[in-house]
Amino acid sequence: MGKKILKITIGIFAAIIIIAAVYVGFMIVTDYKPEEKVSLEVENNKTKTLNTKDEIEITTFNIGYGTMDENVDFFMDGGKMSRGLSKEKTLENMNAIINTLKDLNSDLMFLQEVDVKATRSYKINEVEMIKDEFKDYSSNFAINYKVPWVPIPISKPHGNVLAGLLTLSKYDIASSTRYDLPGKSSFFVQLGDLDRCMTVNRMPVNNGKELVAINAHLSAYDKGGTVRKVQLGYIKAFLEAEYAKGNYVIIGGDWNQQMPGSNAFDFPTTEKWPDWLQDVPEELTPENFTWAYDKTVPSDRTVATPYTPGENLLSVIDGFLVSDNIEVISTVGTDLQFKNSDHNPVTITFKLK
């Protein structure tokens, strides 16, 4: 009997090892490895040219793939959940997000964590859903998460993911390019992780210059912010090079870092400071650029637990970095109480000098 149990145990372990090896091999073969620069199609492009007399609005909003509503926690942050509550709830969240964007009616919209097809959002094509509601805008889409199967948590895996950054514009976009951000997780972690990127949109201005409008989403979970520092260094060099050409430059999105001068403890909380939340290093702010955000409205909540006002730690990690040839008129966060996403939208109004 003892030898039989031993053989069964050895067989089980051998099967587990074989399954794990096959999975890792499959993930390596199918790993998404984009080039540093990938040209993106601008669909339904517009003919309207930016004018230095215009007041222009850009909204940045991480929509949390339509599932990260107030009732949800997330396994990567200490919670248990890996998916939305249901397909019906995901559709409800998406419709509320779309209505918010319609109410804001910004000239450009920088959206992050928008799913094309994913287990976590019940295979709803959120990109097409948004585009169908914003036919007066052009659009482009940059993949930053393409994984055939994320196997954790074991009880209900995160699953298949195809997602990215969606940019909408009422103005002409001459070209749009996906730039891969350097700095990656460890080899095995990266197989199931996001491939962080930024979308660089070049937009003609009536004075012969161009506005370089960038939609970005930086890393989140690297210990000590090491990867984020590499990404910020890359972005700094890129912005300074574009500014040196005489361009107007603005980058907005989810920085996954606390905006300089903001403090999460300005908002009521019972939580301790989370390990992932780092400050943007002062030395990585480019010359001739300033940060624009709303320090009075939190743009993000922790997701170790569902949202309870006064308990979850809140922070300002979404906002803009703007060159000094752009006049910032206002930057306003819209407090949605995290009802349909774990982020709030932030809108900047500006003029080109």
Phi, psi and chi 1 to 4 in degrees:
 res  aa     phi    psi   chi1   chi2   chi3   chi4
   1 MET       -  -42.8  177.4   67.6   79.4      -
   2 GLY   -61.5  -42.1      -      -      -      -
   3 LYS   -65.8  -35.2  -72.2 -176.2  178.4 -179.9
   4 LYS   -66.0  -43.6 -174.8  175.4 -178.2 -179.4
   5 ILE   -64.1  -40.1  -67.9  174.2      -      -
   6 LEU   -61.3  -44.5  179.7   61.0      -      -
   7 LYS   -62.5  -41.3  -73.5 -178.4  179.5  179.3
   8 ILE   -63.7  -43.4  -68.0  172.2      -      -
   9 THR   -62.0  -46.1  -57.5      -      -      -
  10 ILE   -61.4  -40.6  -68.4  171.9      -      -
  11 GLY   -62.9  -40.4      -      -      -      -
  12 ILE   -64.5  -46.0  -69.1  171.5      -      -
  13 PHE   -63.2  -40.2  -83.3  111.9      -      -
  14 ALA   -63.1  -41.1      -      -      -      -
  15 ALA   -63.8  -41.7      -      -      -      -
  16 ILE   -62.0  -44.1  -68.4  171.7      -      -
  17 ILE   -63.7  -41.5  -69.1  170.0      -      -
  18 ILE   -65.2  -44.3  -69.2  169.8      -      -
  19 ILE   -61.7  -43.3  -69.0  170.2      -      -
  20 ALA   -63.8  -41.2      -      -      -      -
  21 ALA   -65.5  -42.5      -      -      -      -
  22 VAL   -63.0  -42.6  169.6      -      -      -
  23 TYR   -61.7  -47.8  169.7   74.1      -      -
  24 VAL   -62.0  -42.7  170.6      -      -      -
  25 GLY   -60.7  -43.5      -      -      -      -
  26 PHE   -61.0  -43.4  171.0   69.4      -      -
  27 MET   -65.6  -36.9  -68.1  -68.1  -77.2      -
  28 ILE   -65.5  -45.2  -69.2  172.1      -      -
  29 VAL   -64.5  -37.6  169.9      -      -      -
  30 THR   -95.6    4.4   59.0      -      -      -
  31 ASP   -59.1  130.7 -172.7   29.0      -      -
  32 TYR   -76.1  117.8  176.0   58.7      -      -
  33 LYS  -129.4   80.5  -65.4  179.1  179.9  177.9
  34 PRO   -70.7  154.7   27.8  -35.2      -      -
  35 GLU   -67.9  164.7  -60.3  -67.8  -31.9      -
  36 GLU   -59.9  -38.4 -178.8 -172.6   -5.8      -
  37 LYS  -124.1  127.4  -66.2  170.3   60.5  176.6
  38 VAL  -131.5  122.8  177.3      -      -      -
  39 SER   -70.4  136.5  -65.7      -      -      -
  40 LEU  -109.4  146.2  -57.5  175.3      -      -
  41 GLU   -77.7  130.7  179.3 -175.5   -0.2      -
  42 VAL   -96.4  110.1  179.1      -      -      -
  43 GLU   -89.2  143.3  -61.9 -177.8   18.1      -
  44 ASN    55.7   42.6 -167.7   30.8      -      -
  45 ASN   -62.6  151.7 -158.6   12.5      -      -
  46 LYS  -103.3  164.1  -56.8  -55.6  170.7 -175.5
  47 THR  -104.8   -9.3   58.1      -      -      -
  48 LYS   -67.5  128.2 -173.6  178.4 -179.9 -177.4
  49 THR   -98.8  141.8  -60.0      -      -      -
  50 LEU   -61.6  141.5  -69.4  163.8      -      -
  51 ASN  -124.4  139.2 -167.7  -56.2      -      -
  52 THR   -64.7  -14.0   52.9      -      -      -
  53 LYS   -87.2  -12.5  -65.3 -179.5 -179.9  179.2
  54 ASP   -75.0  143.5  -66.6  -18.9      -      -
  55 GLU   -92.2  121.3  -74.8 -165.8    3.7      -
  56 ILE  -111.5  140.1  -54.9  158.3      -      -
  57 GLU  -119.8  135.9  -70.6 -175.7  -20.5      -
  58 ILE  -125.6  130.7  -58.8  177.6      -      -
  59 THR  -109.0  131.1  -68.0      -      -      -
  60 THR  -109.2  136.6 -178.9      -      -      -
  61 PHE  -153.8  116.4 -167.7    8.1      -      -
  62 ASN   -84.4  110.0 -178.4  -30.6      -      -
  63 ILE   -86.0    1.5   69.4  167.7      -      -
  64 GLY    59.0   37.0      -      -      -      -
  65 TYR    42.3   30.9   39.0   94.7      -      -
  66 GLY    71.4    8.7      -      -      -      -
  67 THR  -122.3  -16.4   73.8      -      -      -
  68 MET   -86.0   57.1  -64.2  -61.3  -63.5      -
  69 ASP   -81.9 -175.3   55.9   70.9      -      -
  70 GLU   -63.6  -19.5   60.5 -173.4  -17.7      -
  71 ASN   -92.5    1.8  -55.5  -60.6      -      -
  72 VAL  -112.9  142.6  169.5      -      -      -
  73 ASP  -113.4 -176.7   62.1   31.3      -      -
  74 PHE  -142.7  132.3 -172.2   56.0      -      -
  75 PHE   -63.3  -29.0   73.0  100.2      -      -
  76 MET   -73.1  -15.8  -72.9  -70.5  -71.5      -
  77 ASP  -108.8   12.0  -72.4   80.7      -      -
  78 GLY   104.4   -3.9      -      -      -      -
  79 GLY   -85.6 -164.0      -      -      -      -
  80 LYS  -118.0  -21.8  -61.9  178.3 -179.5  179.1
  81 MET   -86.9  150.0  -59.7  177.1   68.0      -
  82 SER  -125.8   -7.8   62.3      -      -      -
  83 ARG  -141.2  169.6  -50.9  176.0 -173.8  178.4
  84 GLY   -68.6  166.6      -      -      -      -
  85 LEU   -63.2  -38.6  -69.5  173.1      -      -
  86 SER  -168.1  167.6   66.7      -      -      -
  87 LYS   -64.4  -39.7 -176.6  172.6 -176.3  177.9
  88 GLU   -62.9  -42.6  -69.1   72.2   24.3      -
  89 LYS   -67.7  -37.5 -178.4   59.5  175.8  174.1
  90 THR   -62.9  -43.6  -56.6      -      -      -
  91 LEU   -63.7  -39.1  -72.8  168.8      -      -
  92 GLU   -61.6  -44.6  177.3 -173.9  -39.4      -
  93 ASN   -62.6  -44.6  -70.5  -27.0      -      -
  94 MET   -62.5  -42.3  -74.7  -58.1  -58.6      -
  95 ASN   -64.1  -38.2  -75.8  -40.8      -      -
  96 ALA   -66.8  -40.3      -      -      -      -
  97 ILE   -63.3  -44.9  -72.5  165.1      -      -
  98 ILE   -61.1  -42.5  -74.1  168.7      -      -
  99 ASN   -64.5  -36.7  -73.6  -25.6      -      -
 100 THR   -62.2  -45.6  -66.4      -      -      -
 101 LEU   -64.2  -37.7  -67.0  172.7      -      -
 102 LYS   -64.3  -41.0  -74.2 -178.9  175.8  179.8
 103 ASP   -64.5  -39.4  -70.7  -18.2      -      -
 104 LEU   -68.9  -39.6  -70.1  168.3      -      -
 105 ASN    54.1   41.1 -167.5   32.3      -      -
 106 SER   -73.3  160.3  -63.1      -      -      -
 107 ASP   -72.1  -36.3  -60.0  -64.9      -      -
 108 LEU  -129.5  149.4  -73.8   94.8      -      -
 109 MET  -132.0  125.2  -61.1  179.3 -169.9      -
 110 PHE  -104.4  108.1  -66.2  165.5      -      -
 111 LEU  -112.2  137.7  -51.9 -179.9      -      -
 112 GLN  -119.9  159.7  -57.1   88.8   37.5      -
 113 GLU    55.6   57.1  -67.3 -165.0   -4.3      -
 114 VAL  -109.7  119.1 -171.9      -      -      -
 115 ASP   -85.2  142.9  -77.2   -3.5      -      -
 116 VAL   -95.5  -47.9  175.9      -      -      -
 117 LYS  -156.8  117.2 -175.9  179.5 -178.5 -178.2
 118 ALA  -153.3  144.5      -      -      -      -
 119 THR   -59.3  -41.0  -54.3      -      -      -
 120 ARG   -63.0  -27.3   63.2 -169.7 -174.9 -178.3
 121 SER  -115.7   25.1   53.1      -      -      -
 122 TYR    60.1   33.7  -59.2   90.4      -      -
 123 LYS    60.5   25.0  -60.4 -177.3  179.9 -180.0
 124 ILE   -75.8  129.2  -62.4  167.1      -      -
 125 ASN   -82.6   91.1 -169.1  -29.5      -      -
 126 GLU   -71.6  -29.8  -62.1  170.6   -7.7      -
 127 VAL   -61.6  -50.5  170.7      -      -      -
 128 GLU   -66.4  -35.8  -69.9  -58.8  -38.7      -
 129 MET   -60.9  -42.7 -170.6  174.0  177.2      -
 130 ILE   -71.2  -46.4  -67.6  170.7      -      -
 131 LYS   -59.2  -37.2  -76.1  162.1   50.8  178.2
 132 ASP   -63.3  -27.1  -75.1  -13.0      -      -
 133 GLU   -93.3   -7.0  -65.2  -67.5  -27.2      -
 134 PHE  -131.1   60.9  -68.9   91.8      -      -
 135 LYS   -72.5  -14.0  -63.7 -172.8 -176.2  -61.7
 136 ASP   -83.4    2.1  -68.2  -22.3      -      -
 137 TYR  -115.6  149.6  -69.3   74.3      -      -
 138 SER   -81.0  169.0   68.2      -      -      -
 139 SER  -149.9  153.0   66.6      -      -      -
 140 ASN  -145.9  155.2   60.4   69.5      -      -
 141 PHE  -134.5  130.8  179.6   73.6      -      -
 142 ALA  -118.9  123.4      -      -      -      -
 143 ILE   -70.6  132.4  -64.5  170.3      -      -
 144 ASN  -131.0    4.3   76.7  -18.5      -      -
 145 TYR  -150.9  107.5 -157.0    4.3      -      -
 146 LYS  -139.6   97.6 -174.5  178.1 -178.1 -178.0
 147 VAL  -136.1  129.8  178.1      -      -      -
 148 PRO   -68.5  -30.9   19.9  -31.0      -      -
 149 TRP  -165.3  118.2 -166.8 -101.9      -      -
 150 VAL   -95.7  114.6  180.0      -      -      -
 151 PRO   -84.2    0.8   31.3  -34.7      -      -
 152 ILE  -115.3  155.2   52.8  175.7      -      -
 153 PRO   -67.5  152.9   22.0  -29.0      -      -
 154 ILE   -58.1  -40.7  -60.9  -61.6      -      -
 155 SER   -66.6  -34.1   60.4      -      -      -
 156 LYS  -151.3   86.0 -174.7  175.1  -79.4 -170.8
 157 PRO   -61.1  151.6  -22.1   33.6      -      -
 158 HIS   -59.5  -36.3 -156.5   51.5      -      -
 159 GLY    84.4 -153.9      -      -      -      -
 160 ASN   -75.9  138.8  170.9 -102.9      -      -
 161 VAL  -139.8  130.0 -173.8      -      -      -
 162 LEU  -134.1  111.9  177.9   58.0      -      -
 163 ALA  -151.9  171.7      -      -      -      -
 164 GLY   177.7 -156.2      -      -      -      -
 165 LEU  -104.1  127.8  -79.7   59.6      -      -
 166 LEU  -112.5  128.0  179.4   64.0      -      -
 167 THR  -116.9  130.7  -57.9      -      -      -
 168 LEU  -118.0  143.9  -54.9  173.8      -      -
 169 SER  -148.0  139.5  174.6      -      -      -
 170 LYS   -87.6  -10.7  -68.8 -179.1 -179.9  179.0
 171 TYR  -107.3  162.5  -73.3   93.0      -      -
 172 ASP   -61.8  130.5  176.2   27.7      -      -
 173 ILE  -111.9  111.4  -63.0  177.8      -      -
 174 ALA   -68.2  -36.8      -      -      -      -
 175 SER  -158.4  154.3   69.7      -      -      -
 176 SER  -136.1  132.4 -179.2      -      -      -
 177 THR  -135.1  134.1  -53.9      -      -      -
 178 ARG   -85.2  124.2 -179.6 -161.2 -169.1  -82.7
 179 TYR  -109.0  122.2  -79.9   76.8      -      -
 180 ASP   -74.7  131.2 -160.9   51.6      -      -
 181 LEU   -86.9  135.7  -67.9  176.6      -      -
 182 PRO   -73.6  172.0   30.1  -35.4      -      -
 183 GLY    87.5  106.8      -      -      -      -
 184 LYS  -123.3  163.4  -56.3  -65.5 -178.6 -176.8
 185 SER   -73.0  177.0  -55.2      -      -      -
 186 SER   -60.3  159.6   62.1      -      -      -
 187 PHE   -51.9  -53.3  176.2   76.3      -      -
 188 PHE   -71.2  -35.8  -72.7  107.2      -      -
 189 VAL   -65.6  -40.9  171.8      -      -      -
 190 GLN   -63.3  -27.3 -172.1   61.1   48.4      -
 191 LEU   -58.3  -31.1  -70.8  175.3      -      -
 192 GLY  -111.9   11.7      -      -      -      -
 193 ASP  -106.3  173.6 -157.7    1.1      -      -
 194 LEU   -73.0  150.2  -72.3   81.8      -      -
 195 ASP  -102.6   94.8  -67.4  -83.6      -      -
 196 ARG   -64.8  145.1  -56.8  -71.1 -179.6  169.2
 197 CYS  -154.9  174.8   69.7      -      -      -
 198 MET  -135.9  147.2   61.1 -176.4 -172.8      -
 199 THR  -102.6  118.1  -59.2      -      -      -
 200 VAL  -100.3  113.7  177.1      -      -      -
 201 ASN  -106.7  121.3  -57.2  -76.5      -      -
 202 ARG  -100.5  120.7  -61.6 -174.3  179.6  -84.6
 203 MET  -126.1  121.6  -53.1  176.8   66.6      -
 204 PRO   -66.4  144.8   19.8  -28.3      -      -
 205 VAL  -116.8  151.5 -177.3      -      -      -
 206 ASN   -65.3  -12.7   69.6  -32.9      -      -
 207 ASN   -95.6   10.2   61.2    3.1      -      -
 208 GLY    93.1  -10.9      -      -      -      -
 209 LYS   -87.6 -173.8  -62.7 -177.4  179.4 -177.4
 210 GLU  -137.8  148.9   65.4 -179.9   12.3      -
 211 LEU   -93.1  124.7  169.9   65.3      -      -
 212 VAL   -97.8  103.6 -178.2      -      -      -
 213 ALA  -107.7  120.0      -      -      -      -
 214 ILE  -120.4  128.7  -54.2  170.2      -      -
 215 ASN  -101.7  124.1 -178.4   -2.5      -      -
 216 ALA  -136.0  153.7      -      -      -      -
 217 HIS  -146.0  109.1 -170.6 -170.5      -      -
 218 LEU   -91.5  171.4  -83.8   65.1      -      -
 219 SER   -65.7  162.1  -68.5      -      -      -
 220 ALA  -121.8  -43.6      -      -      -      -
 221 TYR  -106.3   10.0  -62.5  111.9      -      -
 222 ASP   -72.6  132.5   62.0  -59.0      -      -
 223 LYS   -65.1  127.4 -169.4  172.2 -177.7  179.1
 224 GLY    76.1    2.3      -      -      -      -
 225 GLY    72.1   21.1      -      -      -      -
 226 THR   -60.6  -48.6  -56.7      -      -      -
 227 VAL   -64.7  -40.1  171.9      -      -      -
 228 ARG   -63.9  -34.3  -79.0  168.6  -76.0 -177.1
 229 LYS   -65.6  -39.8  -71.2  175.0 -175.4  175.3
 230 VAL   -62.5  -44.5  172.9      -      -      -
 231 GLN   -64.5  -42.6  -67.0  171.1   -9.5      -
 232 LEU   -63.5  -37.2  -79.0  171.4      -      -
 233 GLY   -63.4  -40.8      -      -      -      -
 234 TYR   -63.9  -45.6  177.6   90.2      -      -
 235 ILE   -64.1  -42.4  -71.0  171.1      -      -
 236 LYS   -56.6  -49.1  176.8 -177.0  178.8 -178.1
 237 ALA   -62.8  -39.5      -      -      -      -
 238 PHE   -64.4  -47.0 -174.6   91.9      -      -
 239 LEU   -64.1  -43.2  -60.3 -174.1      -      -
 240 GLU   -64.0  -36.4  -71.1  176.5  -18.8      -
 241 ALA   -66.9  -40.4      -      -      -      -
 242 GLU   -68.7  -39.8  -70.3  -62.7  -29.1      -
 243 TYR   -63.9  -38.5  179.0   81.0      -      -
 244 ALA   -63.7  -23.6      -      -      -      -
 245 LYS   -78.2   -7.1  -63.4  174.8 -173.1  175.9
 246 GLY    93.1   10.1      -      -      -      -
 247 ASN   -81.1  155.5  -68.8  -31.7      -      -
 248 TYR   -81.7  137.3  -54.8   99.7      -      -
 249 VAL  -136.1  129.8 -172.0      -      -      -
 250 ILE  -142.8  132.8 -177.0  167.0      -      -
 251 ILE  -126.0  133.1  177.0  170.8      -      -
 252 GLY  -139.0  157.7      -      -      -      -
 253 GLY   155.3 -158.1      -      -      -      -
 254 ASP   -97.5  106.9  177.4   -1.2      -      -
 255 TRP   -86.1  -14.3  -62.5   83.0      -      -
 256 ASN    51.9   31.6  -90.0  -44.4      -      -
 257 GLN  -148.1  150.2  -65.4  161.0   93.8      -
 258 GLN   -72.3  129.1 -174.4  166.8 -109.7      -
 259 MET   -60.8  137.8  -62.3  -74.0   95.7      -
 260 PRO   -56.7  128.6  -24.1   33.8      -      -
 261 GLY    93.7   -9.4      -      -      -      -
 262 SER   -97.4  161.9   68.2      -      -      -
 263 ASN  -146.4  119.1 -172.7  -17.7      -      -
 264 ALA   -58.7  -30.5      -      -      -      -
 265 PHE   -77.6    2.0  -73.9  141.6      -      -
 266 ASP   -72.8  -17.4  -73.0  -17.6      -      -
 267 PHE  -103.4  144.2  -54.9  107.7      -      -
 268 PRO   -59.9  135.8  -20.5   31.7      -      -
 269 THR  -160.8  154.7 -177.6      -      -      -
 270 THR  -111.4    2.1   58.7      -      -      -
 271 GLU   -89.4  155.9  -79.5 -166.4   86.2      -
 272 LYS   -82.4  166.3  -64.7 -179.8  179.8  178.8
 273 TRP   -64.6  124.9 -165.9  -85.2      -      -
 274 PRO   -75.7  146.8   26.1  -31.7      -      -
 275 ASP   -60.0  -32.2  -69.2  -21.5      -      -
 276 TRP   -74.8  -20.8   68.0  -93.8      -      -
 277 LEU   -82.8  112.1 -175.1   57.9      -      -
 278 GLN  -116.9  157.3  -52.1  -75.3  -31.3      -
 279 ASP   -83.8  145.7  -68.9  -43.9      -      -
 280 VAL   -65.7  122.2  171.6      -      -      -
 281 PRO   -62.4  132.0  -21.3   32.9      -      -
 282 GLU   -57.8  -36.8 -174.8  177.2  -19.6      -
 283 GLU   -72.0   -9.9   68.4  -86.6   12.9      -
 284 LEU   -98.9    8.0  -69.4  176.7      -      -
 285 THR   -82.1  124.6  -61.3      -      -      -
 286 PRO   -64.7  153.0  -15.3   28.0      -      -
 287 GLU   -63.8  146.4  -70.8 -172.9   37.4      -
 288 ASN    68.0   19.1  -54.6  -56.4      -      -
 289 PHE  -127.3  148.6  -77.8   75.6      -      -
 290 THR  -131.6  154.6   55.5      -      -      -
 291 TRP   -84.8  142.2  -67.7   94.8      -      -
 292 ALA  -131.2  119.6      -      -      -      -
 293 TYR  -159.9  174.1   58.0   89.5      -      -
 294 ASP  -110.8  106.2 -173.8  -14.0      -      -
 295 LYS   -76.4   -8.9   68.3 -172.1  -57.7 -178.9
 296 THR   -90.0  -14.7   67.4      -      -      -
 297 VAL  -122.4  118.7  176.8      -      -      -
 298 PRO   -64.6  139.1   26.1  -34.4      -      -
 299 SER  -102.2   -3.9   71.2      -      -      -
 300 ASP  -153.4  150.2  173.2   73.5      -      -
 301 ARG  -123.9  154.9   71.8  167.6  178.5   94.6
 302 THR   -71.0  152.9   53.6      -      -      -
 303 VAL  -126.7   28.6  -73.1      -      -      -
 304 ALA   -68.7  -25.1      -      -      -      -
 305 THR  -137.9  162.2   61.4      -      -      -
 306 PRO   -58.0  166.1  -25.1   35.0      -      -
 307 TYR   -78.9  125.6  179.8   55.7      -      -
 308 THR  -129.9  113.9  -58.3      -      -      -
 309 PRO   -52.7  133.9  -26.3   35.4      -      -
 310 GLY    89.3  -10.1      -      -      -      -
 311 GLU  -109.4  -58.1  -66.3 -173.7   10.9      -
 312 ASN   -60.2  141.7  -59.3   69.1      -      -
 313 LEU   -73.6  131.6 -174.2  130.1      -      -
 314 LEU  -112.5  149.6  -48.4  177.7      -      -
 315 SER  -150.6  169.9   58.9      -      -      -
 316 VAL  -112.6  100.4 -179.2      -      -      -
 317 ILE  -121.7    0.5   65.3  172.9      -      -
 318 ASP  -113.3  133.8  -57.9   81.6      -      -
 319 GLY   174.1 -160.1      -      -      -      -
 320 PHE  -131.7  154.3  -59.5   85.4      -      -
 321 LEU  -122.4  125.7 -167.1   52.7      -      -
 322 VAL  -130.6  134.2 -173.8      -      -      -
 323 SER   -73.0  155.2   57.9      -      -      -
 324 ASP   -77.4    0.5   63.4    9.2      -      -
 325 ASN   -91.3   11.4   51.2    6.2      -      -
 326 ILE  -117.3  130.0  -66.4  175.0      -      -
 327 GLU   -92.3  113.4  175.8 -168.6   -6.4      -
 328 VAL   -82.7  121.1  177.2      -      -      -
 329 ILE   -88.8  -44.5  -62.2  169.0      -      -
 330 SER  -162.0  156.3   66.3      -      -      -
 331 THR  -135.6  119.2  -49.0      -      -      -
 332 VAL  -130.4  126.7  178.6      -      -      -
 333 GLY   -86.9  145.1      -      -      -      -
 334 THR  -104.8  113.5  -57.8      -      -      -
 335 ASP   -82.5  102.3 -168.8   -4.1      -      -
 336 LEU   -98.8    6.2  -58.1  175.0      -      -
 337 GLN    58.3   26.4  -68.2  -68.5  -55.8      -
 338 PHE    55.1   32.0  -53.7  106.1      -      -
 339 LYS   -68.0  -37.2 -171.3  170.2 -178.5   60.8
 340 ASN  -121.9   -5.8  -53.7  109.2      -      -
 341 SER  -152.5  160.4  171.4      -      -      -
 342 ASP   -84.0    5.9   56.9  -29.3      -      -
 343 HIS  -123.7  159.7  -72.3 -109.3      -      -
 344 ASN  -110.2  147.3  -80.3  -38.4      -      -
 345 PRO   -72.5  151.3   24.2  -30.6      -      -
 346 VAL  -128.5  131.6 -176.9      -      -      -
 347 THR  -121.6  128.4  -57.2      -      -      -
 348 ILE  -108.0  137.7 -172.1  171.1      -      -
 349 THR  -115.1  131.7  -55.9      -      -      -
 350 PHE  -152.8  167.2   61.9   92.3      -      -
 351 LYS  -128.5  151.8  -67.8 -178.1   70.4  173.0
 352 LEU   -89.8  127.3  -54.5  174.5      -      -
 353 LYS   -75.5      -  -64.7 -179.4 -179.2  178.2
